[in-house]
Structure formats: structure tokens, C-alpha cells
Amino acid sequence: MHYDLIIIGMGLSGLMAAKTAVEAGKKALIIGKGMGCLTLFSNTIDVFGKITETTRLRDDLSRWIYDHPEHPYGKVGVEKIEEALCSFNTFFRPPYTFQSRNETNSLIPTGIGTFRPTYLIPSTMMRGIALKEKKTLVIGFKGYKDFYSQRLADSFECRGTTLSLPESPSTEITATALARWMEQPSFREFIGTEVKKQIRDEELIGFPAVLGVNDPMGVRKDLEKKTGVSVFEIPVLPPSIPGMRIFNRFKERLIQRGVTFLMGYSVSKATLKDKRCEGIEILHPPVTTSYSADHYVLATGRFMGGGLKADREKISDPVFNLPVSQPGSQEKWFEKSFFDEHPIHRTGILTDSSLHPIDEKGELILENVRVAGTILSGHHFLEEKSREGIEIATGYWAAKQALN
């Protein structure tokens, strides 16, 4: 029950910490109540959405870090951010890879009819960058209510159509059901035939991002063969099938390399002594199990993942009871307008450059604990479009620092 590293949190930052540890030959345990936010929001890898599509990420990010040293990126540095992204990509070899175009952000179409900047794009979405330049047909499915092809076609100034599906047992279809059906040859045969009837002179076909979980490039290639037109995916509302692909790939590879997974559990108690964590307990009634490690990484996310808890007086960390930077009393957490930048979105745990938790005076709290991911203070990932970049970079750096 003793490990070199215990990671608490199974989102992208926790997975990156586990990957970094096992590749260094260390024994790692990762604990999580669920699959993090990967399966909810992550379709692409956002690193920093504020830069233009004509500027190299490294150049603008270096300047931005210089002006924002307290941001998580400021603690990691540009070189380590790039190193972490390369490490992430080693789990995604051809044909399904994550790519940037000329090391810059690219605008990709979304399921709500807009274009958004992102950095690393999965192979199945890459051709969507050319949507503005090529005639496109957007495909929707009757009963799938999270993707309205005609509305998107109006927004993107192209054509849209909605297909009826004989396999649908009810009036409502989910993304996961569509992804499973897409992996069946007979279903793709039906889709290919129906789509081919709709094609006029289009050069691209846009599908919702449901082209299978296990072999999306195989599904895409088969649909292209059947229709004779290039196919790409468009990100949709949660759940995120591309996010599931990322999680499944990490889980499969990490288990193969010896990482222990405890899914569906949360830490019920942490034993602390003399600025060190000596162990944690996991309650699974009626049994309580204890685990210990030389080092720990806290990567539980903010409120959605349960990494932070809030009552009427304060925001707190329920695992180690670490101090959380917060904007005063509850009345100061939010601005009056819903669309303003609310101060609560910058709350989080303060750390030093090695990602040790510190208090407001800069004093070290726990010397064998690091903090990674969106639970860190000093960022607003929604406004910055930096969620996955922060998770990958800090998860990688926290494990590196702990094990070195």
C-alpha cells in the first residue's frame, strides 16, 4: 500500500502526473471519484486562446507569462509547457493524433455555430479549419438534440441536412449511442448511402464529434470511402466523445505500465504531521483502506470536480484543508452582470514555483505535496481558453518536481 507518488484526481492533470511518474520508473496510484472534466468539455487542447492565429504560441505566451508571473504558466515556464505538450502527444500516435497548424492557434467550428481558437486539434477535426474556404455539408441526426445541422449551416453559410436513423429505439438519441453505432460497419453503410444521396458539389462533410470512441480515424476513413468526400468532426455539447478517447487512451496505457487506478473513490482523511502528509484513507463502507506515499499530487479541480467546497463564509479544500485564495466575503465573489468576469473564477490554492502549497505569507505548508490543474489560483481558464494547457503543464511539472 506504499507508493512513490499518489495522485488525487483523475482529470487530465492527474493523468499527466501519473504518466510522468511511471515513465520515470516510479510506482504510482491515482484516485478519483470519476473521469474528471475530460468527458464533459475537452474536445481539443486549449493552451492559450488570447493569441492571434498568425503568431506562434511560444512567442505570445512568453510575453504574457512575463506580465503574469503568478499564473500557473508562470510557475512552469514556456519550455516546460512545450515539453509537457510533447509528453502528452506521445500517447497519440498516427493515425489519431493531436496537431497544431504552424505552432499557432487555429479557428475551428463549434456545435453552436461559432468559431473558436484552439491549439492542438485531433486528426478527426483538422479538416474543419477549411470550412470557410470549401463548400460544406453539415450532417445531423433526427432525435439527436445537441446538434442542429440546419442552424449550423445558416451560421457557417453552407448546407445542412438531418438524417433519420432506423436503429433509434426512441425519439431521443445520445452522443454515446451514436458513437457506439458508428463503430458498426452496417450502420456506417447506411450512413454512407444516405449521405451520398444528399451530396451536391460539396468538398467537405461535417459530422458531430461522435465518430466512434475506439477507432475514430477508421470510422472517418470508411465514411470518406463510402461518400467520396472529406469528412471532419465538429465539437458538440457534453458529453464529449473526444474527451472519452483521451481518458481511455491514458487509462489503457497507464495500466499497461503499472499505474494503479482507484475509480469511484474519494479521500476521506489525510494524516498530516510536521509539514508532511503521512498517508490518506479511503472510505468504502464498511471498510476504510489506508495508503501512503513519498509524495502526493492534489489535482481535484475546482468546484465541478469537488476539489473546492464553498459555504456562506469561505471556500475550502476538503482533502488537505489547504488555504484557498478568495475574493473576500461571499458578496464579492460575483459581479452584478452574469457575463462579467466574476472574481470567484480566479480562486484557488496558492503555490510556490515548485507547486508546493503555501499560505498568503508565502510560507510552505506541506513539503511532500504538490498541487496541479485548475485548482491552482491565479488563472481564469474559461476566459483565457487555457484549461487543458494548464492541466497538462502543471500535472507534468508537479510530478517532475516531486520525483526529482
C-alpha atoms as one frame of an Amber mdcrd trajectory, in Angstrom:
protein
   0.000   0.000   0.000   3.027   2.323  -0.207   3.771   4.232  -3.422   6.338
   6.651  -4.731   3.538   9.003  -5.787  -0.185   9.177  -5.029  -2.260  11.391
  -7.326  -5.653  12.570  -6.076  -7.837  13.477  -9.038  -8.385  11.686 -12.332
  -8.688  14.611 -14.731  -6.077  15.489 -17.329  -3.654  16.956 -14.763  -3.812
  13.805 -12.642  -3.362  11.562 -15.668  -0.341  13.580 -16.811   1.202  13.329
 -13.330   0.711   9.545 -13.369   2.227   9.302 -16.858   5.254  11.336 -15.821
   5.777   9.215 -12.712   5.526   5.827 -14.389   7.826   6.898 -17.216  10.390
   7.778 -14.549  10.150   4.198 -13.256   8.120   5.112 -10.173   5.211   3.307
  -8.531   2.069   5.437  -8.798  -1.518   5.308  -7.546  -4.232   7.549  -8.991
  -7.513   8.062  -7.144 -10.669   9.707  -8.463 -14.409   9.905  -7.950 -14.896
   9.959 -11.715 -13.231  10.756 -15.020 -12.679  14.444 -14.338 -13.937  17.053
 -16.796 -12.374  15.385 -19.834 -15.619  13.688 -20.773 -17.591  16.892 -20.328
 -15.699  19.668 -22.077 -12.437  18.568 -23.685 -12.612  18.187 -27.446  -9.339
  19.877 -28.341  -6.315  21.018 -26.308  -6.680  24.700 -25.464  -3.375  26.228
 -24.373  -3.955  29.961 -24.642  -6.791  31.409 -26.677  -5.782  35.061 -26.384
  -3.093  34.924 -29.061  -3.821  35.569 -32.724  -3.911  32.877 -35.402  -0.836
  34.402 -37.077   1.522  34.380 -34.073   3.499  31.396 -32.795   2.160  30.278
 -29.424   5.618  30.336 -27.854   6.226  33.987 -28.727   2.993  35.453 -27.383
   2.856  33.107 -24.389   6.376  34.114 -23.326   5.377  37.778 -23.300   2.134
  37.040 -21.455   3.892  34.957 -18.780   6.330  37.810 -18.186   3.367  40.064
 -17.338   1.537  37.381 -15.268   4.141  35.573 -13.134   1.512  34.318 -10.648
  -0.343  32.424 -13.363   0.233  28.618 -13.337   2.090  29.034 -16.639   4.433
  31.461 -14.877   5.469  28.722 -12.452   6.099  26.191 -15.214   7.661  28.320
 -17.967   7.344  28.101 -21.736   9.990  25.405 -22.227   8.341  23.056 -19.729
   4.905  23.783 -21.207   6.187  22.665 -24.614   7.883  19.665 -23.013   4.609
  18.687 -21.325   2.638  19.000 -24.579   5.181  16.750 -26.303   4.806  14.231
 -23.484   1.011  14.318 -23.884   1.372  13.679 -27.619   3.457  10.534 -27.135
   0.233   8.721 -26.202  -1.358   9.730 -29.520   0.482   8.248 -32.456  -0.856
   8.158 -36.020  -3.468   7.833 -37.261  -5.226   9.559 -34.319  -3.013  12.453
 -33.276  -3.261  15.977 -31.881  -1.724  18.624 -34.126  -1.199  22.352 -34.311
  -1.008  24.253 -37.573   2.351  26.038 -37.815   2.581  26.154 -33.986  -0.250
  28.693 -33.872  -3.868  28.674 -32.767  -6.454  27.709 -35.377 -10.147  28.573
 -35.609 -12.367  25.510 -35.632 -16.172  25.367 -35.998 -18.240  24.515 -32.925
 -21.608  22.901 -32.362 -23.228  26.250 -31.525 -22.338  27.838 -34.854 -19.245
  29.820 -33.887 -15.509  29.540 -34.483 -13.167  29.230 -31.521  -9.365  29.364
 -31.256  -7.530  26.268 -30.054  -4.011  24.886 -30.272  -3.851  21.083 -30.540
  -6.589  19.588 -32.709  -7.431  15.877 -33.075  -6.973  14.439 -36.569 -10.713
  13.954 -36.994 -11.339  17.717 -36.646  -8.358  19.130 -38.535 -10.123  19.493
 -41.890 -12.791  21.668 -40.294 -10.302  24.544 -40.323 -11.040  24.859 -44.061
 -14.823  25.156 -43.602 -14.835  28.842 -44.570 -12.943  28.110 -47.777 -14.684
  24.981 -49.082 -18.282  24.029 -49.799 -19.518  22.028 -46.840 -22.473  19.797
 -45.992 -23.307  19.530 -42.259 -24.979  16.267 -41.184 -27.357  15.998 -38.228
 -29.415  13.087 -36.917 -33.097  13.072 -36.116 -33.519  12.637 -32.372 -30.036
  13.912 -31.534 -30.973  17.197 -29.906 -27.495  18.535 -29.155 -26.630  19.227
 -32.788 -28.849  21.207 -35.171 -27.381  20.893 -38.634 -29.600  23.477 -40.321
 -28.847  26.137 -37.725 -25.142  25.454 -38.086 -25.426  25.568 -41.871 -27.010
  29.019 -41.622 -24.211  30.211 -39.319 -21.446  28.737 -41.475 -23.106  29.737
 -44.781 -23.219  26.200 -46.113 -25.815  23.422 -46.454 -27.235  21.197 -43.737
 -29.394  18.095 -43.628 -30.840  15.807 -40.962 -30.861  12.010 -41.368 -33.414
   9.611 -39.881 -31.965   6.534 -38.179 -33.788   3.188 -38.234 -31.744   1.936
 -35.264 -33.152   4.571 -32.908 -35.478   2.842 -30.388 -36.910   6.141 -29.138
 -37.289   9.763 -30.140 -34.105  10.879 -28.367 -30.541   9.776 -29.144 -27.411
  10.369 -27.075 -23.874  11.092 -28.245 -22.571   7.875 -26.678 -25.206   5.814
 -28.509 -24.269   7.412 -31.834 -20.573   6.805 -31.159 -21.233   3.102 -30.497
 -23.347   2.768 -33.640 -20.678   4.499 -35.732 -18.298   1.650 -34.911 -20.656
  -0.871 -36.532 -19.958  -1.489 -40.267 -23.664  -1.957 -41.057 -24.515   1.418
 -39.505 -21.763   3.174 -41.465 -23.021   1.504 -44.634 -26.448   3.016 -44.012
 -24.993   6.465 -43.171 -22.714   6.442 -46.194 -25.594   5.612 -48.534 -27.888
   8.269 -47.060 -25.220  10.983 -47.052 -24.236  10.237 -50.642 -27.824  10.939
 -51.701 -27.578  14.415 -50.156 -24.254  15.495 -51.671 -24.307  18.063 -54.470
 -20.961  19.696 -55.094 -19.650  19.769 -51.502 -15.966  19.192 -50.771 -16.362
  18.638 -47.023 -18.859  16.820 -44.792 -19.166  17.901 -41.160 -20.437  15.364
 -38.614 -20.989  15.906 -34.886 -17.974  14.611 -32.929 -19.366  11.100 -32.480
 -17.295   9.102 -34.994 -16.644   6.282 -32.538 -14.657   6.045 -29.312 -12.087
   3.366 -30.108 -11.137   3.960 -33.755 -12.390   7.384 -34.900  -9.908   7.614
 -37.777 -11.018   4.208 -39.049 -14.644   5.386 -38.927 -13.761   8.616 -40.716
 -11.773   6.858 -43.421 -14.612   4.392 -44.040 -17.181   7.208 -44.347 -14.901
   9.055 -46.775 -14.588   5.912 -48.867 -18.355   5.449 -48.940 -19.203   9.096
 -49.710 -16.192  10.138 -51.799 -15.895  13.392 -49.814 -13.558  14.522 -46.991
 -15.101  14.148 -43.514 -14.427  16.071 -40.293 -15.907  16.267 -36.794 -17.490
  19.316 -35.157 -17.261  19.590 -31.326 -20.630  19.277 -29.596 -22.197  19.823
 -26.180 -21.347  17.428 -23.303 -20.703  14.567 -23.085 -17.509  14.839 -25.109
 -16.679  11.711 -27.103 -13.190  13.085 -27.985 -12.649  13.601 -24.233 -13.575
   9.965 -23.638 -10.978   8.975 -26.236  -8.291  10.874 -24.325  -9.269   9.349
 -20.980  -9.498   5.809 -22.351  -6.127   6.086 -24.081  -4.443   7.303 -20.893
  -6.112   4.704 -18.701  -5.227   1.831 -21.021  -1.569   2.861 -21.429  -1.039
   3.717 -17.758  -2.466   0.420 -16.518  -0.226  -1.409 -19.001   2.755   0.386
 -17.467   1.807  -0.449 -13.890  -0.184   2.524 -12.593  -2.865   1.527 -10.068
  -6.299   3.077 -10.684  -8.899   3.555  -7.940 -12.011   4.861  -9.713 -15.175
   5.845  -7.896 -13.415   6.754  -4.648 -12.616   9.961  -2.800 -10.169  10.624
   0.008 -11.949  10.648   3.366  -8.954  11.639   5.511  -5.366  12.824   5.185
  -2.882  12.317   8.022  -0.576  15.338   8.352   2.460  15.776  10.609   5.328
  18.273  10.638   4.575  19.745   7.204   4.260  16.321   5.615   1.426  14.080
   4.546   1.992  10.655   6.078  -0.937   8.906   4.456  -4.527   9.030   3.245
  -7.635   6.983   3.917 -10.375   5.943   1.530 -13.743   5.024   2.979 -15.752
   2.353   1.202 -18.336   1.426   3.856 -17.872  -0.544   5.943 -14.151  -0.735
   5.037 -11.533   2.008   5.388  -8.274   1.481   3.491  -5.036   3.376   4.135
  -2.393   4.308   1.553   0.920   6.101   1.904   3.484   7.583  -0.447   6.695
   9.552  -0.518   4.942  12.311  -2.473   1.403  13.421  -3.326  -0.173  15.460
  -6.112  -3.533  17.166  -5.491  -5.332  17.527  -8.842  -9.013  17.540  -7.923
 -10.120  20.555  -9.979 -12.323  23.344  -8.733 -15.996  23.210  -7.814 -17.327
  20.900 -10.520 -14.894  18.119  -9.615 -15.365  18.631  -5.883 -11.823  19.959
  -5.457 -13.153  23.098  -3.786 -16.122  23.429  -1.457 -17.974  26.644  -0.656
 -20.303  27.662   2.163 -21.647  31.104   3.029 -18.383  32.142   4.661 -15.454
  30.676   2.744 -14.103  28.375   0.044 -12.046  25.405   1.221 -10.074  22.356
   0.086 -11.693  19.222   1.573  -8.634  16.929   1.238  -5.691  18.686   2.929
  -7.570  21.746   4.221  -5.145  23.986   2.356  -5.784  27.754   2.398  -7.631
  28.975  -0.684  -7.205  32.454  -2.119 -10.654  34.021  -2.322 -12.180  37.430
  -3.022 -13.344  38.354   0.481 -16.885  37.703   1.667 -19.494  35.952  -0.443
 -20.920  39.257  -1.700 -17.619  39.899  -3.503 -17.475  36.538  -5.280 -19.699
  37.626  -8.164 -20.200  40.738 -10.270 -23.665  42.138 -10.915 -23.818  41.137
 -14.582 -23.882  37.429 -15.438 -21.405  37.897 -18.305 -18.828  39.826 -16.251
 -15.563  38.226 -15.171 -16.508  37.002 -11.688 -13.719  37.084  -9.058 -14.613
  33.565  -7.890 -13.264  32.210 -11.181  -9.725  33.121 -10.094  -9.897  31.474
  -6.687  -7.644  28.530  -5.912  -4.676  27.208  -3.941  -1.510  29.313  -3.791
   1.790  27.582  -4.587   5.469  28.338  -4.973   7.382  27.755  -8.221   7.671
  24.038  -7.407   3.885  23.852  -6.945   4.138  23.278  -3.170   1.085  24.723
  -1.375   1.890  27.941   0.505  -0.056  30.374   2.673  -0.685  34.062   1.925
   2.678  34.959   3.511   4.492  32.572   1.182   5.246  30.021   3.914   5.477
  26.359   2.894   2.578  24.242   4.194   3.281  20.653   3.051   6.701  19.767
   1.681   5.763  16.427   0.067   2.525  17.666  -1.591   2.245  19.384  -4.969
  -0.859  20.977  -6.486  -1.776  20.783 -10.176  -4.570  21.642 -12.588  -7.416
  24.113 -12.393  -7.499  24.061  -8.571  -4.467  26.381  -8.728  -5.061  30.088
  -8.167  -4.173  32.944 -10.478  -5.959  31.970 -13.680  -9.346  32.208 -15.381
  -9.223  29.284 -17.792 -12.667  29.985 -19.258 -11.764  33.494 -20.316  -8.195
  32.557 -21.268  -9.186  29.330 -23.079  -6.349  27.553 -21.298  -7.924  24.650
 -19.369  -6.167  21.687 -20.992  -2.870  23.532 -21.287  -2.852  24.326 -17.565
  -3.780  20.743 -16.700  -1.148  19.161 -18.937   1.673  21.549 -17.994   1.120
  21.599 -14.222   0.357  17.869 -13.949   3.624  17.144 -15.740   5.618  19.714
 -13.744   4.174  18.682 -10.347   5.239  15.068 -10.869   8.637  16.116 -12.213
   9.280  18.313  -9.203   8.094  15.688  -6.724  10.150  12.841  -8.163  13.316
  14.858  -8.707
